[in-house]
Amino acid sequence: MDERVEANRQMWDERVAIHVGSRFYDVDGWKAGGRNHLVGPFEAGEIGPVAGKRLLHLQCHFGMDTLTFARAGAEVVGLDFSGEAVRAADALAAEVGLSGRATFVQSTVEDGRAAVDGDFDIVYTSWGALLWLPDLAPWARTIASCLRPGGFFYIAEQHPLLGTWTWDVPTVELGQSYFRRDALEDDSSGTYADLDAPTTANRSYEWHHPLGEIVTVLAGAGLRIEMLHEHPILVWQANASMVQGDDGLWRLPGDLLPLSFSLKASKPGT
């Protein structure tokens, strides 16, 4: 494993327990039947009904999003490179009585095809996933190889512009190049779900992937792009200038820039 990816894995292993217990994820509220705020701003309408479908969730973390689809009637497989995440996902599935419709597997995305059995109607990923992948070409090949003909891939994700701009409303200033290729190293403690959480595995690496790259690698893997939508909303506060609406989602005043995007791509065939 790339030593940078291994550093990321150790970082995520440590943060699983913090996230499971955080207000950000509100696992207790979800277990009691509450809404999962990370699945729903626009995904439900764009994905459509999942009951009776087989769904693969790449980079599933501790499985709450994956199990949201199981609750809606899908047979789900969640894949993540963190062993701690997979163990937490298995425990959560058992606790809410969804083990019969949910399986969790530890694997990198690149090795995903070998790690899961069968083909899928839907491959899904979302929110803060792509920046942890150094190369999107193997990711796209895994997606295409796991879809059955006529199936589709769906992603809801933060917009790549978020990695390039610094905002101080009403001004917008350029931060880093949109076309940068080098990894961004970070050693910040804490986590987005709890900024003050004490952590020790703090070294991590992120990679920037422009929107054109995302579309191109999926098309290059043989998928047909069905839609690409850009949205002025985000499911977390990425900048102090953003304000939260009554729907719980975050926006820039005046909707200055796209904050997220969604993409659907199908595998030709029937």
N, C-alpha and C positions, 0 to 999 in steps of 0.2 A: 504494500500500500504506500502511495505517495506520503512522505513524512508530514506534509502539510494537511493532507486529508486525515491522517492518524491524529494529528494535533486537534483537528476539528472534532473527531470522534470522541476523544477524551474530554473535550470541552462540553459536548452535548451529553455524554454519560453523566457528568457531574450535575448538569442542570435539569435532568429529568424530574427528580424528586421535588426540586424547587418549583417547577412548572406545574406539576400535578397538584401541589398545595397552594398555588397562587390565586389571587383574585382575578388576574387577567384571564385565566382559563375557566375559572368557576366550575370545577369538576363536580362539586357537590350539587350545585344548581342544575347542571346538565343531567346528573344521575337521577335527580328528582323530577325530570321531565322538562327542564328548561331549554331554551333555545341556545344553540351553539353559535355564537356571534362570528365565528370564523368560517362558517359555511352558511351562506344565505343572502348576502347583499344583492347579488344578481345571479348566483350560480344555479339556483333551483330552476329558474325559468329557462336558462340557457342549456342546462344539462337535460332537463326533462325527467319523466318518471324513471326511477331506478328499480322499482319492485320487479323481482324475477330476473334481474340482470346480474352478471358476474363482473365485479369491479376490483381493479388493482389500484391501490393508493401508494405511489412512490414517495419516499421521504415522509413517512407517516407520523414520525415522532411517537408520542405515547398512545396514539390510537383514538383519541376522542373524535377527531374529524372522520376517521374511517368508520367508526362505530355509529356515527350519525347517519351514514348511508345504510348501514346494516339495520338501523332502526326503521328506515324507510323501505325495507324489504329487499335490499340487495344482499347477495352473497359476496363477502369482501375478503380481500387479502391485503394486508398492510406490510410494507417493506421499509426497513430503516437500517442504517449501518450501526446504530447504537444498540448494544446488547441491553443496556439498562432501559432504553425506550421500549424495546420489544417485550421485555419482562413486565414492564408497567402496563403495556397494552394488553397483554394476556390476562393480567390480574383484573384490569378494568372490564374487559369483555366478560370474564367469569362473574364479576360482581353484579353486572347489569343483565346477566342471563343471555348474552349474545355469543357465547363461545361456539354454539352450533352453526352460526352464520359468519364467523370471523376467524381468520387465521393470520398470525403475524410471523414474519420471517426476518432474520437478521442478514443483511447483504448490502453491499454497495449497489448503487443504481447500475453501474457498468456490468456487474455480474448478475443482474436481476433476472434475466431470462433463465439462467441455469438454476436459480434459487426457487422459482415458483413453477407449479404444475399447470398445464393446460393453457387455454387462451381466454381472453376477456372481452366482454362487450364494451367496457369502458376502462380506460387508464386515466387516472386523475392525479394531479398534484397542485399545490397551492401555497401562497402566502409565505414568502421568505425562503423558498426552497432553492431556486436556481443559483443564487450567489454562492452556494457551498460546493458547486460543481466546477472543477477546473476546465472541463471540456464538455461541450454539449453534444458533440457528435455521437459518442457512445450512449448518452442519455436518449437521444432520438432513436437510435437503433434498437435499444431495449424496448422503448414504447412500441415501435412498429412490429417488433417480433412477438410481443405479448398480445397484440390485438388480433382478434379473429376478423376475417374479411367482413366488411360492413360495420365493424366497431369503430369507436372514435376515442380520441384523446381530448381531454379538457384540462385547461389550466386557468386559474385565477391567481394573479401575482402582482406584487408591487411593480410599478412602472420603472424601467431602467433609468429614467430621468432622475429618480430619487437618489441615485448614486453619484450624480454629477453636479447638482445645484445646492447652494446654500440660500435659505430664504430668510429675509428680514422684511416682511411686508411693510410698506408697499413696494420695496425693491426686491429684485431677484438677481443674485450674483452667481457667476460661474465658479464652481468649486474644482472638480476634477474632470479630465477629458472624458467625453462620452465614449471615445474609442480606445481607452486604455486597455492594455492586454495583461499587464503585470498583476500579480496578486497583491491585495491590500492586507497587510499584517496588522493585527490588533492584539492588545494584551489587557483590555479593560476587564475589571472585575464586575460581578453582578450579571444581570440578564435583563432582557427587555421586559420580562414578566415581573421582575423585582430588581430594580436598579441598585438597591442597597444590600442585596443578598451576599453573604461572605462566600467567595469562591476561590479556588486555588488553581484550577486548570483553565487558565485565562488566555493562553495563546491561541489565536485562530487566524484563518485566512479566508478571504472572500475574493470572488472573481466577478467582474462586471461583464454582462452579456447584453449587448444592444438588441433592440427589438428585431432589427433586420437579421441578426444572427439566429435568433430563436426561430423565426419563420423559415429561414433558409435551411437549417439543419433538419427540421421536420419534413419539409418538402423533399430534401435530399434523401431522407429515409423512406420515401415512397408514399408519404401521407398527403392527402389533399386538404388544403386549408379551406375550411367552410366559413369561418368568420374570425374577425379580429376586432374587438371593441376596446376603446380606451375610456376610462371612467375618472371623474374628479373626486373619488372617494377612496378611503383606505380604512382598514379594520383596526389600525392602531395609530397613535400619534407619533409620526416620524419626525416632527419638527415643532418647536414651540409656537410657531406662527399658526399652526393648524387649530381649528376649533371643532368641537364635537356637536353634532346635531341631535335632534330628538330621537333619531333612529339609532343612535349610538356610534355612527360612523364619523370619520374625521375628514375635514375639507380645508382647503386654503380659502381665505376670504376672497370672494370674486371668482372662485374656480379658475385660478390663474394657469394651472398646468394639470396634465393628467397625472394621477397618483397611482393608478392601477390599470391593468388590462386583463382581458379574458380572450382566450383563443380556443377554437374547436377545430380539430383536424381528423378526417376520417381515413380509414384504410379501404381502398377500393376492393370491390368484390361483394358477394352476397353470401 
